[in-house]
Amino acid sequence: MAARDSGAAATSEVAPPGSPEGAEAIAAAAGGGSSSRSPDGHHGGGGSSSSPDGHHGGGSSSSSPDGHHGGGGGGSSSVDADVLERTAAPLLRVLVAAPALAALVWDQLNAADATALRAVHPALTAAVAQVPWRGSLLRTLKSVPRWRAAFPAAAGVTLWRGIRDADAVVASLPPGLEELDVWGCKGITAGVSFGHLRVLKKLGCGGTAVGDAAVASLPPGLEELYVGYCGGITAGVSFGHLRALKKLNCSCTAVGDAAVASLPPGLEELNVWGCSITARVSFGHLRALKKLGCGFTAVGDAAVASLPPGLEELNVGECKGITAGVSFGHLAALKKLVCGWTAVGDAAVASLPLGQVELDAAGCSGITAGVSFGHLAALKKLGCGFTAVSDVAVASLPPGLEELNVSGCRGITAGVLFAHLAALKKLECSRTAVGDAAVAFLPPGLEELDVRGYSGITALVSFGHLSALKMLACGDTAVGDAAVASLPPGLEELAVECCEGITEDVSFGHLRALKKLDCGETAVGDAAVASLPPGLEELNVESCSGITAGVSFDHLSALRKLDCGYTAVGDAAVASLPPGLEELAVSCCEGITAGVSYAHLPALRSR
C-alpha cells in the first residue's frame, strides 16, 4: 500500500475507539455531513500549520502542547448515535471490504482523520493500523507509544518545533520509519543519532543543532536530506556513505569543496547556497545532477565548466567568480538560469541553449545595449533589470514571453514597444522612461504591470484596453483620476501612492474586485473611501490630506489591514472598523484620544 501523506503536519494524538471525536469528518468521507477540507483542497484542522517556507511550525494545530487532541479548530462536538450508525456501515464496506476503492479514500485522508476513524468502529481501527501514514505531528515524548500503537505501519512523522527531549523522541521512533521532519526543533542537539532508522529515505532537520556526527549516523539508503542552516555542520562533514542520496540542501552551512567531492554520483539536486565553496570546487563527478544552487559562493567559470550536460536548473547569483567569459554552451538541457549580479555579459547570453525557459540576469554588469535574446525562442520569463538592456534588446524577445522585468534599465526609452509580446502576462518596467505610448500598445492579456517612479507616464495615460489586468503599480507618476476611471473592473491590486494627479474626487466604485489599495500621500478623502468595495482587504491612506475625522470604514467588512497614520482619523473612525481587522497603523492621528476603544476588534494583532 502506498504511503498516505497528509500534505501538512497533521495532529494525530490518538482517541480511543468508540469516542465521537471527529465523526463529522467521517460522515463527510462516507458521503454525508460536512467535509474537513478547506476550499483549497487541503485539510485545515482549524488553521494552517505550515510556515511560508513550507516547513511545519505547529501553527494553529488542533493539539495542545501536552500532546492531547483538541478536536480541531471548532471545539468539541456531540454526534447523534444515528449519525454514527448511518456512517459506519458504508465506511466499513469501503475501507474494509473494498481494497481498491479504499486506497482512493485513504489518499484523501490524513493522520488526524485517522484518529477520528478509529472512533467509529473496531474494524476501522484495524484498517487504520495497516496504513503507512505520514505527517503525524508529535508534541511530547509520552505521545510516542500511543502513536506507535495506533499507527504501527506509519511511514513518516513530524516533531513539533517546541518539543522537549527531542533527541529522546527521535531515539524512540520505530526503525521502519521512512520520513522524518524535525525542522527547527530547538530540542535537537549535536548528539542526536538517526542510526537506528535503517530504512529512512527522507530527513528534514534544517535549523537545528545537527552536526557532522548526526550526518555520519544516517543510513546509506537515505535519498533526501535537508540540513540547511545547521550550525553544527562543518567543513569536515562527509556524505560519502549516503550512496543513494538524490537530493541535498545544506545551504548556509560550512560545507566546502571536500564535502562536495564526497557526494555520490547519482545526486540529482544540490543546494550549497551561501556555503564555504571556493573557486576550485568541481561538480564533474555529479553526472546525474539536474538542479544546482550555489549562489553567494566563490563558484567561478571553471566550476560552471565542470557541470554535467544534463543540468536543467542553475543558480550562480552573486557569485563573484563568474566573469564575462563564462559559457553555458555545454549545458544543452538547461531550462532555468539565475546569474543575477555577476559579470555575465552578451557572450554568455548568446551561449545559452535554445531551450532556455527562464533567465534571471538582473544587475549583470556585462550585459550591454546590444545584447540579443532572439535565439531563445522558448523563453517564458526574463529578468534583466538594472542592466544596459535597451529598446533593441526588447525588440529581439520571442513572442511567447510571459514575464519581463526591465526595471531600472536606462536604455529603455519612451519609444520602446512591447506589442510583439502577445503572450505577456507580467511586465515590470519601473524607473524607466516607459510612457503612455508603450502602455497603449501593451497586449490585452496583460495581468500585472509595474510602471512606478521616474517614468514617462502622464495624466493622459489610459489602461482601458487592459481588460485582464489584475495588478497595477503606478506610484510616483502623473497618474490621475481619469486613469483610475479607465481601469478594468476585475482589478484586484492598485498602488497609486504619491501620485499628485489623484484628487479628493477620485472614485474606486467601479473596481468591485479590488482587494488591496495603496493611495498613501495623495489627496484621497472620505468620499473616495466610501466608494471602496466591501471586499477590500488591505488599505493604505497614510498622509492622505482629504481624510477627515468623519471618515467611516464600516462598509469594509473584509478589511484586514489598515494604515491611516498622519491623517485626521479619530475615535469615531476607529469605532467603525470591522471586527475582522488584524493590523492597524494610526501613527500621529491627533483625533485619536486616550478614551479610544479597540475592544470591538478581537482579531487585532498589531497597532
C-alpha positions in Angstrom: 0.0 0.0 0.0 1.3 3.4 -0.9 2.1 5.8 2.0 -0.5 8.3 2.9 0.8 11.9 3.1 -1.3 14.5 4.9 0.3 17.3 3.0 0.9 19.2 6.2 1.8 18.1 9.7 -1.5 16.5 10.9 -2.2 16.2 14.6 -2.7 12.5 15.3 -2.8 12.1 19.1 -4.9 9.1 19.5 -8.5 8.9 20.6 -9.9 5.6 22.0 -12.2 3.5 19.8 -15.8 4.4 20.3 -15.5 8.1 21.1 -17.5 10.6 18.9 -14.5 12.8 18.2 -14.2 13.7 14.5 -17.4 12.0 13.4 -18.5 15.0 11.3 -15.4 14.5 9.1 -16.1 10.8 8.9 -19.7 11.5 7.8 -18.3 13.6 5.0 -16.0 10.7 4.0 -19.0 8.4 3.9 -21.0 10.8 1.7 -22.8 12.8 4.2 -22.2 15.8 6.5 -19.6 18.5 6.0 -16.1 18.0 4.6 -13.0 18.5 6.6 -11.2 20.0 3.6 -10.6 23.7 3.2 -11.6 25.4 -0.1 -8.1 24.9 -1.5 -8.3 21.2 -1.1 -6.1 20.8 2.0 -7.1 19.5 5.4 -7.2 22.6 7.6 -7.9 21.2 11.1 -8.6 24.6 12.4 -5.7 26.6 10.8 -2.6 26.1 8.8 0.4 24.6 10.4 2.9 25.4 7.7 5.1 28.5 7.7 5.7 30.5 4.5 8.9 28.5 3.8 6.9 25.3 3.6 8.1 23.7 6.8 5.8 22.6 9.7 5.8 25.0 12.5 3.0 23.7 14.7 0.8 26.7 13.7 -2.8 26.6 14.9 -2.7 22.9 15.5 -5.7 21.1 17.0 -3.5 19.6 19.6 -2.4 21.3 22.8 1.3 21.4 23.7 0.9 18.4 26.0 0.0 16.2 23.1 -3.7 15.8 23.7 -6.1 16.1 20.8 -8.2 19.3 20.8 -10.9 18.2 18.4 -9.9 20.5 15.6 -10.5 24.2 15.3 -14.2 24.1 16.0 -14.1 22.8 19.5 -15.8 19.6 20.7 -18.8 18.1 19.0 -21.6 15.8 20.2 -22.7 13.4 17.5 -26.0 11.6 17.4 -25.8 7.8 17.6 -27.9 7.5 14.5 -25.2 9.5 12.6 -22.6 7.0 13.7 -24.8 4.1 12.7 -25.5 5.6 9.3 -21.9 6.4 8.5 -20.2 3.3 10.0 -21.8 0.8 7.6 -20.7 2.4 4.3 -17.3 3.2 5.7 -16.8 -0.4 6.7 -17.9 -1.6 3.3 -15.5 0.8 1.5 -12.4 0.7 3.8 -12.6 -2.9 4.9 -14.3 -4.9 2.2 -13.3 -3.0 -1.0 -9.5 -2.6 -1.0 -9.3 -0.9 -4.5 -11.8 1.8 -3.5 -10.3 2.0 0.0 -7.0 3.0 -1.5 -8.6 6.0 -3.1 -10.3 7.0 0.1 -7.0 6.7 2.1 -5.3 9.0 -0.3 -7.8 11.8 0.6 -7.3 11.4 4.4 -4.5 12.4 6.8 -3.4 11.1 10.2 -5.8 13.5 12.0 -8.7 12.0 10.1 -7.4 8.5 11.0 -7.8 9.4 14.7 -11.4 10.1 14.1 -11.9 7.0 12.0 -10.6 4.8 14.9 -13.5 6.1 17.0 -16.2 4.8 14.6 -15.8 1.0 14.7 -13.2 -1.5 15.9 -12.8 -2.9 12.3 -11.8 0.6 11.2 -9.3 0.8 14.0 -7.7 -2.3 12.5 -7.8 -0.9 9.0 -6.2 2.4 10.1 -3.4 0.5 11.7 -2.4 -1.0 8.3 -2.0 2.3 6.5 1.5 3.8 6.2 0.6 7.3 7.4 2.9 10.2 7.0 2.8 13.7 8.5 1.7 12.9 12.1 2.7 15.7 14.5 4.2 14.5 17.8 4.4 17.0 20.6 5.7 15.1 23.6 7.8 12.0 24.4 4.9 10.5 26.1 2.8 10.6 23.0 5.2 8.3 21.1 3.9 5.0 22.5 0.3 5.9 21.8 1.1 7.0 18.3 3.1 3.8 17.6 0.3 1.6 19.0 -2.4 3.4 16.9 -0.3 3.6 13.7 2.1 0.7 13.7 2.6 1.0 9.9 3.3 4.8 9.9 5.9 5.7 7.4 6.5 9.4 8.4 6.3 11.8 11.3 7.0 15.4 12.2 8.1 16.7 15.6 6.7 19.9 17.0 9.3 22.7 17.0 8.9 23.2 20.7 9.1 19.6 21.7 11.3 18.8 24.7 13.7 15.9 24.9 13.7 15.8 21.1 16.8 13.5 20.9 15.0 11.0 23.1 11.9 11.2 20.9 14.0 10.5 17.8 15.6 7.5 19.6 12.1 6.1 20.4 10.9 6.2 16.8 10.3 2.9 15.1 13.1 1.6 12.9 10.8 1.2 9.9 10.2 5.0 9.6 10.9 6.3 6.1 10.4 10.1 6.5 11.2 12.3 9.5 10.8 16.1 9.8 12.5 17.8 12.8 13.0 21.1 11.1 13.6 23.9 13.5 13.2 21.7 16.6 15.1 23.5 19.4 15.4 20.3 21.4 17.5 18.6 18.7 21.2 18.6 19.8 24.5 17.8 18.3 24.3 14.5 20.0 21.2 13.3 18.2 21.6 10.0 16.3 19.5 8.6 13.4 21.4 5.3 13.3 18.5 3.1 14.3 16.3 4.4 11.4 17.8 2.0 8.9 15.2 2.5 6.1 14.9 6.3 6.4 14.5 7.8 3.0 13.9 11.5 3.7 15.1 13.7 6.6 14.5 17.4 7.2 16.5 18.8 10.1 17.3 22.3 8.9 17.7 25.0 11.5 18.7 22.6 14.3 22.0 21.8 16.1 22.5 18.7 13.9 26.2 18.3 13.1 28.7 16.1 11.4 28.2 13.2 13.8 24.5 13.1 13.2 25.1 13.1 9.4 27.5 10.2 9.9 24.8 8.2 11.7 22.4 8.4 8.7 21.6 5.1 6.9 23.1 4.5 3.4 19.7 4.3 1.8 18.8 7.9 2.5 17.5 9.7 -0.6 16.7 13.3 0.6 18.4 15.3 3.2 17.9 18.9 4.4 20.5 20.3 6.8 20.3 23.9 5.8 21.2 26.5 8.5 22.6 23.7 10.8 25.4 25.4 12.7 26.9 22.1 13.6 27.7 21.2 10.0 31.4 21.9 9.4 33.9 21.8 6.5 34.8 18.3 7.6 31.4 16.8 7.1 31.2 13.9 4.6 28.2 12.5 2.7 30.3 9.7 1.1 28.3 6.9 2.8 25.0 8.1 1.5 25.2 6.3 -1.8 21.5 6.6 -2.6 21.3 10.3 -2.0 19.3 12.1 -4.7 18.6 15.5 -3.1 20.7 17.5 -0.6 20.2 21.0 0.8 23.0 22.2 3.1 22.6 25.9 2.4 24.2 28.4 4.8 26.5 25.9 6.4 30.3 25.5 6.5 30.1 22.8 3.7 33.1 23.2 1.4 34.8 21.6 -1.6 35.7 18.4 0.2 32.1 17.7 1.2 31.0 18.3 -2.4 33.7 15.9 -3.6 32.3 13.2 -1.2 28.8 13.4 -2.8 27.5 10.3 -4.6 27.5 10.4 -8.4 23.7 9.8 -8.5 22.9 13.1 -6.8 20.2 15.0 -8.7 19.6 18.1 -6.7 22.1 20.1 -4.7 21.8 23.4 -2.8 25.0 24.8 -1.3 23.9 28.5 -1.4 26.0 30.6 1.0 28.4 27.7 1.8 32.2 27.8 2.0 32.6 26.7 -1.6 35.7 28.0 -3.3 36.6 28.8 -6.9 38.4 25.4 -7.1 35.3 23.3 -6.5 34.3 20.8 -9.2 31.0 19.2 -9.9 32.3 17.0 -12.6 31.6 13.7 -10.8 27.9 14.5 -10.3 26.9 13.3 -13.8 23.2 12.9 -12.8 22.9 16.5 -11.4 19.7 18.2 -12.6 19.5 21.2 -10.3 22.3 23.2 -8.6 22.0 26.2 -6.3 25.4 27.6 -5.4 24.6 31.3 -5.3 26.5 33.6 -3.0 29.7 31.4 -3.0 33.1 31.7 -4.7 32.0 29.5 -7.6 33.5 30.7 -10.9 33.8 29.9 -14.6 35.8 26.7 -14.0 33.1 25.3 -11.7 30.5 26.1 -14.3 32.6 24.3 -17.0 32.7 21.2 -14.8 28.9 20.9 -14.7 27.2 17.9 -16.5 25.4 18.5 -19.8 22.1 17.2 -18.3 21.8 20.1 -15.8 18.4 21.7 -16.0 18.4 24.4 -13.3 21.4 26.5 -12.2 21.7 29.4 -9.6 25.0 31.2 -9.6 23.6 34.5 -8.5 26.0 36.9 -6.8 29.0 34.6 -7.4 31.9 37.0 -7.8 33.9 34.3 -9.6 31.6 34.4 -12.6 33.2 36.6 -15.3 32.2 38.0 -18.6 34.0 35.0 -20.2 31.7 32.3 -18.7 30.0 30.0 -21.1 26.9 27.9 -20.7 27.1 26.4 -24.1 27.8 22.8 -22.9 24.6 22.8 -20.8 22.3 21.7 -23.6 19.4 20.7 -21.2 19.5 24.0 -19.2 16.0 25.4 -18.7 16.4 27.9 -15.8 19.4 30.1 -15.0 19.8 32.6 -12.2 23.1 34.6 -12.7 22.0 38.0 -11.3 24.5 40.4 -10.0 27.5 38.7 -11.7 29.7 39.8 -14.6 27.7 37.7 -17.1 27.6 39.5 -20.5 26.3 39.4 -24.0 28.5 36.4 -25.0 27.3 34.3 -22.1 23.7 35.1 -23.1 24.5 34.1 -26.6 25.9 30.8 -25.4 22.6 29.8 -23.7 20.8 26.7 -25.2 17.8 27.2 -27.4 15.5 25.5 -24.8 16.1 28.1 -22.1 12.8 28.9 -20.4 13.7 31.2 -17.5 16.6 33.7 -17.2 17.4 36.0 -14.3 20.3 38.2 -15.3 19.4 41.3 -13.2 22.3 43.6 -12.4 24.7 41.7 -14.7 27.4 44.2 -15.4 28.5 42.6 -18.7 25.1 42.9 -20.5 25.1 45.8 -22.9 22.5 47.7 -25.0 23.4 45.4 -27.9 22.5 42.1 -26.2 20.1 39.9 -28.1 17.7 37.3 -26.9 16.5 36.3 -30.4 17.7 32.8 -30.3 15.9 31.9 -27.1 12.6 31.0 -28.8 11.3 29.0 -25.7 11.9 31.9 -23.2 8.9 32.5 -20.9 10.4 34.5 -18.1 13.2 37.1 -18.3 14.6 39.3 -15.6 17.3 41.8 -16.7 16.6 44.8 -14.6 19.3 47.3 -13.7 21.4 46.4 -16.8 22.1 48.3 -20.0 19.3 46.4 -21.8 17.7 48.7 -24.4 14.7 49.0 -26.8 16.6 46.9 -29.3 17.1 44.1 -26.9 13.3 44.2 -26.1 12.6 44.0 -29.8 14.6 40.8 -30.0 12.5 39.0 -27.4 10.4 36.0 -28.5 6.6 36.4 -28.9 5.9 33.7 -26.4 7.5 35.6 -23.4 5.1 35.7 -20.4 7.0 37.7 -17.8 9.5 40.5 -18.3 11.4 42.7 -15.8 13.4 45.6 -17.2 13.1 47.9 -14.2 15.9 50.4 -13.8 17.2 49.8 -17.4 18.5 53.2 -18.6 18.4 52.0 -22.2 14.6 51.7 -22.2 13.2 54.8 -23.8 9.7 56.3 -24.2 9.8 54.8 -27.7 10.0 51.2 -26.5 7.3 48.8 -27.8 6.0 45.6 -26.3 3.3 45.0 -28.9 5.0 41.9 -30.3 4.9 40.2 -27.0 1.4 38.9 -27.4 1.6 36.3 -24.6 3.0 38.8 -22.0 1.2 38.4 -18.6 3.5 40.4 -16.3 5.7 43.5 -17.0 7.9 45.3 -14.6 9.4 48.5 -16.1 9.6 50.8 -13.1 12.2 53.5 -13.1 12.5 53.6 -16.9 11.3 56.1 -19.5 8.3 53.9 -20.4 5.4 56.2 -21.3 1.8 56.4 -22.4 2.5 55.1 -25.9 4.2 52.0 -24.6 1.2 51.3 -22.3 -1.2 51.9 -25.2 0.4 49.1 -27.2 0.6 46.5 -24.4 -1.2 43.2 -25.1 -4.7 43.0 -23.8 -4.0 39.8 -21.9 -1.5 41.5 -19.5 -2.3 40.8 -15.9 0.3 42.6 -13.9 2.0 46.0 -14.6 4.6 48.0 -12.7 5.5 51.4 -14.0 6.4 53.1 -10.7 8.7 56.0 -10.4 10.5 58.3 -12.8 8.6 57.0 -15.8 7.1 58.9 -18.8 3.6 58.1 -17.6 1.4 61.2 -17.8 -2.1 62.2 -16.6 -3.4 61.2 -20.1 -2.5 57.6 -19.8 -5.3 55.0 -20.2 -5.4 51.4 -19.1 -8.9 50.8 -20.6 -7.7 48.2 -23.2 -6.0 46.0 -20.5 -9.2 44.1 -19.7 -7.3 41.2 -17.9 -5.3 43.5 -15.6 -5.3 42.2 -12.0 -2.4 44.3 -10.5 -1.2 47.8 -11.3 1.6 49.7 -9.5 2.0 53.2 -10.8 3.0 55.2 -7.7 5.2 58.3 -8.1 3.8 59.0 -11.6 1.4 61.6 -13.0 -1.5 59.2 -13.0 -4.7 60.9 -12.0 -8.4 60.4 -11.5 -9.1 59.8 -15.3 -6.5 57.0 -15.4 -8.1 55.3 -12.4 -11.5 55.6 -14.0 -10.1 53.7 -17.1 -9.1 50.7 -15.0 -10.9 47.4 -15.6 -13.5 46.2 -13.1 -11.5 43.0 -12.4 -8.5 44.8 -10.9 -7.5 43.3 -7.6 -4.5 45.3 -6.5 -3.7 49.0 -7.1 -0.9 51.2 -5.9 -1.1 54.9 -6.7 0.9 56.2 -3.8 2.4 59.7 -4.2 0.5 60.3 -7.4 -0.2 64.1 -7.4 -2.9 63.7 -10.1 -5.1 61.8 -7.6 -7.6 64.2 -6.1 -10.3 64.1 -3.5 -12.8 63.5 -6.3 -11.3 60.2 -7.3 -13.6 57.2 -7.2 -12.9 53.5 -6.9 -16.5 52.5 -7.1 -16.2 50.6 -10.4 -13.4 48.4 -9.0 -15.6 45.8 -7.4 -12.9 43.1 -7.2 -10.4 45.3 -5.5 -8.6 43.6 -2.6 -5.6 45.9 -2.0 -5.2 49.6 -2.4 -2.3 51.9 -1.6 -3.1 55.5 -2.2 -0.9 57.0 0.5 0.3 60.6 0.3 -2.4 61.6 -2.2 -5.5 63.9 -1.8 -7.8 60.9 -1.4 -10.6 61.8 1.1 -13.7 60.4 2.8 -15.8 60.2 -0.4 -13.1 58.0 -2.1 -13.0 55.7 1.0 -16.8 55.5 0.8 -16.6 54.4 -2.8 -14.4 51.4 -2.0 -15.8 47.9 -2.5 -16.9 45.8 0.6 -14.4 43.1 -0.3 -11.3 45.2 0.2 -8.8 43.6 2.5 -5.8 46.0 2.7 -5.9 49.8 2.6 -3.2 52.4 2.9 -4.4 56.0 3.2 -1.4 57.3 5.2 -0.9 61.0 4.9 -4.0 61.4 2.7 -4.9 65.1 3.1 -8.6 64.5 2.3 -9.3 62.1 5.2 -11.2 63.8 8.0 -12.5 62.9 11.4 -15.8 61.9 9.8 -14.4 59.1 7.7 -16.0 55.7 8.1 -14.8 52.2 7.3 -17.9 50.3 8.5 -18.8 49.2 4.9 -15.4 47.5 4.5 -16.4 44.2 6.2 -13.5 42.2 4.8 -10.8 44.7 5.8 -7.8 43.0 7.4 -5.1 45.7 7.3 -5.4 49.5 7.5 -2.7 52.2 7.6 -4.3 55.6 8.2 -1.4 57.3 10.0 -0.8 61.0 9.7 -4.5 61.7 9.0 -7.4 63.3 10.9 -8.8 59.8 11.7 -10.4 59.8 15.2 -12.1 57.7 17.8 -15.3 57.5 15.7 -13.4 56.2 12.7 -11.8 53.5 14.9 -15.2 52.5 16.2 -16.4 52.0 12.6 -13.7 49.4 11.9 -14.8 45.8 11.2 -14.2 43.1 13.8 -12.0 41.1 11.5 -9.3 43.7 11.3 -5.9 42.2 12.1 -3.4 45.1 11.6 -3.9 48.8 12.2 -1.5 51.7 12.0 -2.7 55.1 13.4 0.6 56.9 14.0 0.3 60.6 14.6 -3.5 60.6 14.3 -4.3 63.5 16.5 -8.0 62.8 16.5 -7.5 59.6 18.4 -7.9 60.2 22.1 -6.9 58.3 25.3 -10.5 57.2 25.5 -10.5 55.2 22.2 -11.5 51.6 22.4 -10.3 48.6 20.4 -12.5 46.1 22.3 -14.6 45.5 19.2 -11.5 44.3 17.2 -10.8 40.8 18.7 -8.7 39.8 15.7 -6.3 42.8 16.0 -2.7 41.6 16.3 -0.7 44.9 15.9 -1.4 48.6 16.1 
